Amino acid sequence: MAATRSFALAGMRLSKHLAKLLTSQGVLLMLLSLAVFASFRYQTFLTPVNLMNIMRQNSMLAIVALGMTIVILSGGIDLSVGALVALGGVVAAILAPQGSFVAIVGGIASTTLLGFVNGLLVSRARLEPFVVTLFTASAARGLALSITEEKSIAVSSAASGLVWLGRGFIGSVPVPTIVVALLYFAAWFMLHRSRLGLHIFAIGDNQESSRLMGVNPNRVKLVVYTFSGLLSGLAGVVLAGRLGAGQPVAAFGWETDAIAATVMGGTFLAGGKGSVFPTLVGVLLLGMMYNLLNLEGTITPWWQLVLRGAFLLLVAIFQQRIAQRE
């Protein structure tokens, strides 16, 4: 009897926790609602092939959005992420004849360096993040187009490890999906269980107050922008492996999608409040929208943009209403 009562109480607590989670995270509720709708409308939606395709195609954006979330939590913004993805992929493809290790490290190192420059200009030169990262975006995109002469660079067969990173499987799970899961768990731990995470939230909430508490805002900003650059490079390397080429025109508009996923996940644009896993839900919601529009098959690409924008606006309004009730 006591065991039954304990089991019932545990079930009630779990139900309340799930209900609180759903009501506090509008984007999660929208994702589940859209999934239910899609499962009835499209027979192929719930097939393992389609679901795996959604996860694999959106893994790169999820990596970029993770870096964007951490930057926004610190009170900043990074508009260079899309261009850095392209540059990282191009550098990796150029270095591919030297082997997978050199290609992967080179691609990530190139964008990490530019992320470090972003951090220096924001923290030391006290320039606005919007202006700094917009400049870096232009410079990185121009550099990618210049060194490739505006052409795609095929990934050499010598870099089989790079291709595996983008296309491979561990069991039945795509490698990029596993990379995303590991990164998000590590980022969650860093934000909520480390001093650096506490400092990121502190400067995002109130930089002057955090300074009085002994936090060094300049050092924290340097770290977060460098980390964002590193993740953008990693996303570019994975994308190059998936496509089999480094493309200088890749990832146009990804900074907008990364910001949208972050904001839909409940992270405040002003900084100081949010988390990483809701951002991942936001990325999945974006990916599911693209997938459903493709499954519909009768909507032109231009109207897809209109419908996507309208849906994102509805999600943002819904999320804001829920946040106001808390």
N, C-alpha and C positions, 0 to 999 in steps of 0.2 A: 504493500500500500504506500509506504513512504517512498519507495523507489519510483512508483507511478506518479506520485505527486511531484517529486523532484524533476522527473522527465517532463511533466506538463509545464512546470514553472520555467524550465530551460527553454521549452518550445515557445512559451509566451514571450520570454526575453528576446529570443531570436527574432520572432515576428515583429516585436516593437522596434528592434534594431534595424531590421530590413525596411520597415515602414518609415522610420526616421531617415534612413539613407535615401530612400526614393523621394521623399518629400523635400529633402534638403538639396538633392542633386537633380535639378530639372533636366540636365543633359542626359543623365542616366535614364530617367523616365522617358524622355523623347526617344532615346536609342531603343529601349525595349518596345515602346509603342510602334516605332517604325519597323522593327523586326517582326512583330506580330502581323502588322499589315502586309508586309512583303511576303511572309510565309503563306498567306492566303491568296495573294494576287499572282505570285510568280512561282511556278512549280519547281523551278531550278534554284530558287534562292537558298533553300536549306540543304542543298547538296554539299557534300564535303569539298568537292572541287571548287564551288563558288565561294564558300566560306573561307577556304584556304587562300583563294585568290585575293579576297578582300584583305586578309591579314598580311599577305606577302606584299601586295601593291602599296600598302600604306605604312609599311615598316619604316621606310626612309623618312617620310613626313613625321612619324612618331618620334624618331630620333631628333630631328630638327626642333620639333615642338617642345621636347624636353628641355633643350637648351634655352629656348625662348621663355619657357615658364620660369626657370630659375632667374633669368635676367629680369623679367617683369616683377618677380617677387622682390627683387632688390631695388625696385623703383626705376628701372631702366627700360630700354627697348633696343632691339637689334634688327635692323632692316637689311643687314648684309647676308643673312643666312642663306637665301636662295642662291645668290651669286657665289658664295663660298662652297655650296654643294657642287655647283658646276666646276669651279676651279679645282676642288679636291678630286673630283672624278677625272678631270683632264690630266692632272699631274700624275695620278695613279696609272692612267692608261699610257702616258708617255714613258713612265718608268717600268711598265710591265715587262719589257724584255729582260730587265735585270732580275726578275723573279718576284714572287708574290710579296715576300717580306719587305723588300725595298719599295715596291709599289704602294703597299698599304701604309707603311710608315711615312713615305714621302708625301702621299696625298693628305694624310691627317696632319703632318707637321706643317705643311704650307698654309693650311687654314688656321691652325692653332696659332701660328705666328701673327696672322692678320687679326685674329681675335685678341691676342696680346696687345697689338697696336691699338685696337679699339679701346681696350681697357686702360691703356696708358693715356690716351687722349681724353677719355672721359674722367678718369680719376686724377691725373696729374695736371693736365692742361685745363681741366674744368670746362670742357666743351660739352654742349648738349648731346646726349646719346643719339637723338634723332638725326642731327646733322652729321655727326661722326660716322655712324653706321651707314647712312645714305651715301656718303663719300666712299666708304669702303666697298659698298655694293657696286657702285659705278666702276671703281678701280679694279675690283676682282673680276667683274664681268668682262671689262675691256681687256684685262690680262689674259683671261681664258680664251677670248676670241682671237687675240693677237698671236699667242703661241701656237694655236691650232690652225691659223689662217682661215678661221671660220668653218672648219671642217671637223667632223667626228674623227676621233682617234680610236682605232680598233684595239682591243685588249689582246696582247700577245698570248699565244698558247703556253708560253713559259710561265705565265702567272695563273696556273690552275687553281691555286689557293684563293686568289682574288675572285675568280669566277665562282668558286664554291661558296664564298662568303655571300654572294648575291643570289645564287641559284640553288645552292645545296640544301640537303635535308639531313636532319638527325632523327632517325626513325621516320615518322610521317610528318614531322613538324619542320617548316622552313627555317633555315639558319637565321635569316634576318629577324624572324619572329622571336627566336630564342634570344638574340642579341638585345632586342627591344625589352623583353621581360627582365633580363639581367640588369640592364641600364636603369629601368624604372625602379626596381627594388633597391638598387644601390643609391639612386638619387633620393628616394623616400627616406632611406636610413640616414643619409647625409643631412637632409633637411630637418628631420625630426629627432635625430639621436646624436647629433654632433654639435660642437661649438660653432663651426662654420655655418651650419644651418640656422642656428639661433641668431647669428650675426646678420645673415641674409635677410631674415624676417625683420630684424631690428632696424636696419638701415632703410628697408622698404617702408616700414611703418612711420619712422621719424628719424631722419639722419642725424639731426642735431642732438636729440635725446640719446641716441645710440653712442654718439661720440662722447657724451658726458659719462656714459656707463663704461667707457674704456674700449669701445669698439673702434677699429681703424677702418672707416668707410672706403678709403682709397684702396686698401689692400683687398677688401672684399670685392669691390667693383672690378679690380684687375683679375681676380680669380674667376668671377662669373662670366665676364666677356671672353676670357681665354677659354673657358670650358665650353661656352657656346660655339666658339670657333672650332674647337676640337670635335664636337658632336656634328657640326655641319660637314666637316671634312670626312668623318666616319660615314655619314649618310651619303656623301658623294662617292666614296669608295665602294660602298654597298651597291649604289645605283649603277656605277660603272660595271661592277661584276654582274649585275642582273641584266643589263642591256648588252654587255659584251663590248662596250665602247664608252669612251669619255666624250661627252657632248657639251660644248661650250654654251649652248642655248638651253641646257637642262634647268629644271627647277625654277622657271620664271613664275613669280607669284607665290612661291612657297612661304615667303615671309608673312603674306596676308593670311594664308591658311593656318600657319603656325600660331599667329596671334588670335585668329578666330577660335581655334581649338582650345587655346589657353583661356580665353575669356569665357567661352561657353562652359568650360569646366569650373568656372566660379572664381578664378584668380582675378583679383582687382588690378586693373591697369595702373592704378596709382601705386601698387606694390604693398607688401606687408601681409597679405592674406591670400591663401590658396594652397594647392598641393599638386602633386604630379599625376596621380592616378586619375583624377577627374579630367585632366588634359588628355590622357590616353583615351578616355571615353569620348571626348570631343573629336579626336582624330578618327576613331572608329565610326562616329556619326557622320563625319564628312565623307569617309570612304564608302559608307553604306549608301549615302545619297548618290554619289557618282555611280555606284553599282546598280542602283534601282533605275536611274535614268538610262543607263545602258541597256538594262533588261527590258525597259519599256519599248525602246527601239524606234518609236515614232516621233520623238522630240528632237528637233535640230540642236546642234551644239550651242547656237546663240540663245535659244529659249532655255536650254539647260542652265546657262549662266544666270538668266533672269530668275528661274525657279530656285536655283541654289541660293542666290542672294536673298530672296524673299524668305526662304526657309530658315536661313541663318539668322535673319532679323527676328523671326518668330521665336526661335530658340533663345536668343539673347533677351528678348522681352520676358519670356516665360521664366528664364533663370533669374532675371532681376526681380521679378515679382516674388519669387520664392525667397530670395535673399532678403527682401524687405520685410518679410514675415518673421524672419528669425530673430 
